[in-house]
Amino acid sequence: MKPISNAWMRSFAVALVAAGWAVAAVAAGPVIDIWYGGTQSFGQTGNPQIWVNILGNASDPDGVTDLSYTLNGGAPQPLSMGPN
């Protein structure tokens, strides 16, 4: 299994911070908690996995109305939100 690179996680974190989100717990601001840590493995060697789910929680004392992400400098993409 190939882990997500630290560079990818840094890019993801930078995109979240640039969008006004904090990646670590902050007393009075938006928070994203990525479950299972910053290094995760998907698929098998020689058999790449096309899609993955990165699980976590997003919260903000003022409420969360929408979420989006960017990858490798691409256009923002919407993220779905569950009821909780």
C-alpha distances in whole Angstrom, upper triangle without the diagonal:
4,6,10,12,15,17,16,17,20,21,20,22,25,25,26,28,30,31,32,30,29,25,27,30,33,36,38,35,32,29,25,23,20,18,16,16,15,12,9,6,6,5,4,6,9,9,9,10,13,14,13,15,16,18,21,25,27,31,34,37,39,37,34,35,32,29,27,24,24,21,22,25,26,28,28,26,27,25,27,28,29,32,31
4,7,9,12,14,13,14,17,18,17,20,22,22,23,26,27,28,30,27,27,23,25,28,31,35,36,33,30,27,24,22,18,18,15,15,13,10,8,5,6,7,7,7,10,10,9,10,13,13,12,15,15,18,20,24,26,30,33,36,37,35,32,33,30,27,25,22,21,18,18,22,23,25,25,24,26,24,26,27,28,32,31
4,6,9,11,10,11,14,15,15,16,19,20,20,23,24,25,27,24,23,20,21,24,27,31,32,30,27,24,20,19,15,15,12,11,10,6,5,4,7,9,10,11,14,14,12,12,14,14,12,13,13,15,18,21,23,26,29,33,34,32,30,31,28,24,23,20,19,16,17,21,21,24,24,23,24,22,24,25,26,30,28
4,7,8,7,7,11,11,11,13,15,16,17,19,21,21,23,21,20,17,19,22,25,29,30,27,24,21,18,17,13,14,12,11,8,6,6,6,8,11,13,13,16,15,12,12,13,13,11,12,11,14,16,19,20,24,27,30,31,30,27,28,25,21,19,16,16,13,13,17,18,20,20,19,21,19,21,23,24,28,27
4,5,5,7,9,10,11,12,14,15,17,18,20,21,23,21,20,17,19,22,25,29,30,27,25,22,19,18,15,16,15,12,9,7,9,10,12,14,15,15,17,18,15,15,16,16,14,15,14,17,18,21,22,25,28,31,32,31,28,29,26,23,21,17,16,13,13,16,18,21,21,20,22,21,24,25,27,30,29
4,5,5,6,9,10,10,12,14,15,16,18,20,21,19,18,14,16,20,22,26,27,25,22,20,17,17,14,16,14,11,8,7,10,12,14,17,19,19,21,21,18,18,19,18,16,17,15,17,18,20,21,24,26,29,31,29,27,29,26,22,20,17,16,14,13,16,18,21,21,21,23,22,24,25,27,30,29
4,5,5,6,9,10,10,12,14,15,16,18,20,18,18,15,17,21,23,27,28,25,23,21,18,18,16,18,17,14,11,11,13,14,16,19,20,20,22,22,19,19,19,19,17,18,16,19,19,22,22,25,26,30,31,30,27,28,25,22,19,16,14,11,10,13,15,18,19,19,22,21,24,26,28,31,30
4,5,5,6,9,10,10,12,14,15,16,19,17,17,14,17,20,23,26,27,24,21,19,16,16,14,16,16,13,10,10,11,13,14,17,19,19,20,20,17,16,16,15,14,15,13,16,17,19,19,22,24,28,29,27,24,25,22,19,16,12,11,8,8,11,13,16,16,16,18,18,21,22,25,28,27
4,5,5,6,8,10,10,12,14,15,17,14,14,11,13,17,19,23,24,21,18,16,13,13,11,13,13,10,7,8,10,13,14,18,20,20,22,22,19,18,18,16,14,14,11,14,14,16,16,19,21,25,26,25,22,24,21,17,15,12,12,10,11,13,15,17,16,17,18,17,20,21,23,26,25
4,5,5,6,8,10,10,12,14,15,14,13,10,13,17,18,22,23,20,18,16,14,15,13,16,16,13,9,11,14,16,18,21,23,23,25,25,22,21,21,20,18,17,14,17,16,18,18,20,21,25,26,25,23,24,22,18,16,13,12,11,11,12,15,17,16,18,19,19,22,23,25,28,27
4,5,5,6,9,10,10,12,14,13,14,12,15,18,20,24,24,21,18,17,15,16,14,17,18,15,12,13,15,17,18,21,24,24,25,25,21,20,19,18,17,17,14,17,17,19,18,20,22,25,26,25,22,23,20,16,14,10,9,7,7,9,11,14,13,15,17,17,20,22,25,28,27
4,5,5,6,9,10,11,13,11,12,10,13,16,18,22,22,18,15,14,11,13,11,14,15,13,10,12,14,16,17,20,23,24,25,24,21,19,18,16,14,14,11,14,14,15,14,17,19,22,23,22,19,20,17,13,11,8,7,7,8,10,11,13,12,12,14,13,17,18,21,24,23
4,5,5,6,8,10,11,9,8,6,10,13,15,18,19,15,13,12,10,11,10,14,15,13,10,13,15,18,19,23,25,26,28,27,24,22,21,19,17,16,13,14,13,14,13,15,17,20,21,20,18,20,17,14,12,10,10,10,12,12,14,16,14,15,16,15,18,19,21,24,23
4,5,5,6,8,10,9,9,9,12,15,16,20,19,16,14,14,12,15,14,18,19,16,13,16,18,21,22,25,28,28,30,29,26,24,23,22,20,19,16,18,17,17,16,18,18,21,22,21,19,20,18,15,13,10,10,10,11,10,13,14,13,15,17,17,20,21,24,26,25
4,5,5,6,9,9,10,10,14,17,17,21,20,16,14,14,12,15,14,18,20,18,15,17,19,21,22,25,28,28,30,29,25,23,22,20,18,18,15,17,16,16,14,17,17,21,20,20,17,18,15,12,10,7,6,8,9,8,10,11,9,12,13,14,17,18,22,24,24
4,5,5,7,5,7,7,11,13,14,17,16,13,10,10,9,12,12,16,18,16,14,17,18,21,22,25,28,29,31,30,26,24,23,20,18,17,14,15,13,13,11,13,13,17,17,16,14,15,13,10,9,7,8,10,12,12,13,13,11,12,13,12,15,16,19,21,20
4,5,5,5,6,7,10,12,12,16,15,11,10,10,10,13,14,18,20,18,15,19,21,24,25,28,31,32,34,33,29,27,26,24,22,20,17,18,16,15,13,14,14,17,17,17,15,17,15,13,12,11,11,13,15,14,16,16,13,15,16,16,19,19,22,24,23
4,5,7,9,11,14,16,16,19,17,14,12,13,13,16,17,21,23,21,18,21,23,26,27,30,33,33,35,34,30,28,27,24,23,22,19,20,19,18,15,16,16,19,18,18,16,17,15,13,12,10,10,13,13,12,13,13,12,14,15,16,19,20,23,25,25
4,6,9,11,14,16,15,18,16,13,10,12,12,16,16,20,23,21,19,22,23,26,27,30,33,34,35,34,30,28,26,23,22,20,18,19,17,16,13,14,13,16,16,15,13,13,12,10,9,9,10,13,15,13,14,12,10,12,13,13,16,17,20,22,22
4,7,10,12,13,12,15,13,9,8,10,11,15,16,20,23,21,20,23,24,27,28,32,35,36,37,36,32,30,29,26,24,22,19,19,17,16,12,12,11,14,13,13,12,13,12,11,11,12,13,16,18,16,17,16,13,15,15,15,18,18,21,22,21
4,6,9,10,10,13,11,8,5,6,7,11,13,16,19,18,16,20,21,25,26,29,32,34,35,34,30,28,27,24,22,19,16,16,14,12,9,9,9,12,12,12,11,13,12,10,11,11,13,15,18,17,18,17,14,15,15,14,16,16,18,20,18
4,6,7,7,10,10,7,6,5,7,9,12,15,18,16,15,18,20,24,25,29,32,33,35,34,31,29,28,25,22,20,17,16,13,12,10,10,10,13,14,14,13,16,15,13,14,13,15,17,19,19,20,20,17,18,18,17,19,18,20,21,19
4,7,9,12,13,10,8,6,5,7,9,12,14,12,11,15,17,20,22,26,29,30,32,31,28,26,25,23,20,18,14,14,11,11,10,11,12,15,17,16,15,18,16,14,14,13,15,16,18,18,20,20,17,18,18,16,18,18,20,21,19
4,6,10,12,10,9,6,7,7,9,12,14,12,12,16,18,22,24,28,30,32,34,33,30,28,28,25,22,20,16,15,12,12,11,11,12,15,17,17,16,20,19,17,17,17,18,19,21,22,23,24,21,22,21,19,21,20,21,23,20
4,7,9,8,8,6,8,8,11,13,16,14,15,18,20,24,26,30,33,35,37,36,33,31,31,28,24,22,18,16,13,11,11,10,11,12,15,16,16,19,19,17,19,19,21,23,25,25,26,26,23,24,23,21,22,20,21,22,19
4,6,6,7,7,10,11,14,17,19,18,18,22,24,28,30,33,36,38,40,39,36,34,33,30,27,25,21,19,16,14,12,10,10,11,13,15,15,19,19,18,20,20,22,24,26,26,27,27,24,25,24,22,23,21,22,23,20
4,6,9,9,12,14,17,19,22,21,21,25,27,31,33,36,39,41,44,42,39,37,36,33,30,27,24,22,18,16,14,11,10,9,12,14,16,19,21,20,22,23,25,27,29,29,30,30,27,27,26,24,25,22,23,23,20
4,7,9,13,15,18,21,24,23,23,27,28,32,34,37,40,42,45,43,40,37,37,33,31,28,24,22,19,16,13,10,8,7,9,12,14,17,18,18,21,22,24,27,29,28,29,28,25,26,24,23,24,21,23,22,20
4,6,10,13,16,19,22,21,21,25,26,30,31,35,38,40,42,40,37,34,33,30,28,25,22,20,17,14,11,8,6,7,8,10,11,14,15,15,17,18,21,23,25,25,26,24,21,22,21,19,21,19,20,20,18
4,7,10,13,16,20,18,18,22,23,27,28,31,35,36,38,37,33,31,30,26,24,21,18,17,13,11,7,6,4,7,8,9,8,12,12,11,14,15,17,20,23,22,23,22,18,19,17,16,17,15,17,18,16
4,6,10,13,16,15,15,19,20,24,25,29,32,34,36,34,31,28,28,24,22,19,15,14,10,8,6,5,6,9,11,11,10,14,13,12,14,14,17,19,22,22,23,22,19,19,17,15,17,15,16,17,15
4,6,10,13,12,12,16,16,20,21,25,28,30,32,30,27,25,24,21,18,15,12,10,7,6,4,7,9,12,14,13,11,14,13,11,12,12,15,17,19,20,20,20,17,17,15,13,14,13,15,16,14
4,6,9,9,10,14,14,18,19,23,26,28,31,29,26,24,24,20,17,14,11,9,5,5,6,9,12,15,17,15,14,17,16,14,15,15,17,18,21,22,23,23,20,19,18,15,16,14,15,17,14
4,7,6,7,10,11,14,16,19,22,24,27,25,22,20,20,17,14,11,7,6,4,7,9,12,15,18,20,18,16,19,17,14,15,13,16,16,19,21,21,22,19,18,17,14,15,14,15,18,15
4,6,8,10,10,13,14,18,21,24,26,24,22,19,20,17,13,11,8,6,5,8,11,14,17,20,22,20,18,21,19,17,18,17,19,19,22,24,24,25,22,20,19,16,16,15,15,18,15
4,7,8,7,10,12,16,19,21,24,22,20,18,20,17,13,11,9,8,9,12,15,18,21,24,26,24,22,25,23,20,20,19,21,20,22,25,25,26,24,23,22,19,19,19,19,21,19
4,6,7,11,13,17,19,21,24,23,21,19,20,18,15,13,10,10,10,13,15,18,20,23,26,24,22,25,23,20,20,18,19,18,20,23,24,25,23,22,22,19,21,20,21,23,21
4,6,10,13,17,19,20,23,22,20,18,19,17,14,13,10,11,11,14,15,18,21,24,26,25,23,25,23,19,18,16,17,16,17,20,21,23,21,21,21,19,21,21,22,25,23
4,7,10,14,15,17,20,19,17,16,18,16,13,13,11,12,14,17,19,22,25,28,30,28,26,28,25,22,21,18,18,16,18,21,22,24,23,22,23,20,22,23,24,27,25
4,7,11,13,14,17,16,14,13,15,13,10,10,9,11,13,16,19,22,25,29,30,28,26,27,25,21,20,18,19,17,18,21,22,24,23,21,22,19,21,21,22,25,24
4,7,9,11,14,13,11,10,13,12,10,11,11,13,16,19,22,25,29,32,34,31,29,30,27,24,23,20,20,18,19,23,23,25,24,23,23,21,22,23,24,27,26
4,7,9,12,10,8,7,9,9,7,10,11,13,16,20,23,26,29,33,34,32,29,30,27,23,22,20,20,17,19,22,22,24,23,21,22,20,21,22,23,26,26
4,7,9,6,5,5,9,9,9,12,14,16,20,24,26,30,33,36,38,35,32,32,29,26,24,22,22,19,21,24,24,26,25,23,24,22,23,25,25,29,29
4,6,5,6,8,11,13,13,16,17,20,23,27,29,33,36,40,41,38,35,36,33,30,28,25,25,22,23,27,26,29,28,27,28,26,27,29,29,33,32
4,5,7,10,13,15,15,19,20,23,26,29,32,35,38,42,43,41,38,38,35,32,30,27,26,23,23,27,27,29,30,28,30,28,29,31,32,36,35
4,6,10,12,15,16,20,22,25,28,32,34,37,40,44,45,42,39,39,36,33,30,28,26,23,23,27,26,29,30,28,30,29,30,32,33,37,37
4,7,9,12,14,17,19,22,26,29,31,35,38,42,43,40,37,37,34,30,28,26,25,22,23,26,25,28,28,26,28,26,27,30,30,34,34
4,6,9,11,14,16,20,23,26,28,32,35,39,39,37,33,34,30,27,25,22,21,18,19,22,22,24,24,22,24,23,24,27,28,31,31
4,6,7,11,13,16,20,23,25,29,32,36,36,34,30,30,27,24,22,20,19,17,18,22,20,22,22,20,21,20,21,23,24,28,28
4,7,11,13,16,20,23,24,28,31,35,35,32,29,28,25,22,20,18,17,15,16,19,18,19,19,17,18,17,18,21,23,26,27
4,7,10,13,16,19,21,25,28,31,31,29,25,25,22,19,17,15,15,14,16,19,17,18,17,15,15,14,15,18,19,23,23
4,6,9,13,16,18,22,25,29,29,26,23,23,20,17,16,14,15,14,16,19,18,19,18,15,15,13,14,16,17,21,21
4,6,10,13,15,18,22,25,26,23,20,21,18,15,14,13,15,14,17,20,19,19,17,14,14,11,11,13,14,17,17
4,7,10,12,16,19,23,24,21,18,19,17,13,13,12,14,13,16,19,18,19,16,14,14,11,12,13,14,17,16
4,7,10,14,17,20,22,19,16,18,16,13,14,13,16,16,20,21,21,21,18,16,15,11,12,11,11,15,13
4,7,10,14,17,19,16,14,16,15,12,14,14,17,17,21,22,22,22,19,17,15,12,12,11,11,13,11
4,7,10,13,15,13,11,13,13,11,13,14,17,19,22,23,23,22,19,17,15,12,12,9,10,12,9
4,7,11,12,10,8,11,10,9,11,12,16,18,21,22,21,21,17,16,14,11,11,9,11,12,10
4,7,9,7,6,10,11,11,14,15,19,21,24,24,24,23,19,19,16,14,14,11,12,13,10
4,5,5,6,10,11,12,15,17,20,23,26,25,25,24,20,20,18,16,16,14,15,15,13
4,6,8,12,14,15,18,20,23,26,29,28,29,27,23,23,21,19,19,17,17,16,14
4,7,9,12,14,17,20,23,26,29,28,28,26,22,22,20,19,19,16,17,17,15
4,6,9,11,15,18,21,24,28,27,26,24,20,20,17,16,15,12,14,13,12
4,6,8,11,14,18,21,24,23,23,21,17,16,13,12,12,9,11,11,11
4,7,11,14,18,21,24,23,22,19,16,15,12,11,11,9,11,12,12
4,7,11,14,17,21,20,18,16,12,11,8,8,8,8,11,12,13
4,7,11,14,17,17,15,13,10,9,6,5,7,8,11,13,14
4,7,10,14,13,12,10,6,5,4,5,8,10,14,17,17
4,7,10,10,9,8,5,5,7,7,11,13,16,19,19
4,7,6,6,6,5,6,9,10,14,16,20,23,23
4,6,5,8,8,9,12,13,16,19,22,25,25
4,6,9,10,12,15,16,20,22,26,29,29
4,7,9,11,15,16,20,23,26,29,29
4,7,9,12,14,18,21,24,28,28
4,6,10,13,16,19,23,26,27
4,7,10,13,16,19,22,23
4,7,10,13,17,20,21
4,7,10,13,16,17
4,7,10,13,14
4,7,10,12
4,7,8
4,6
4
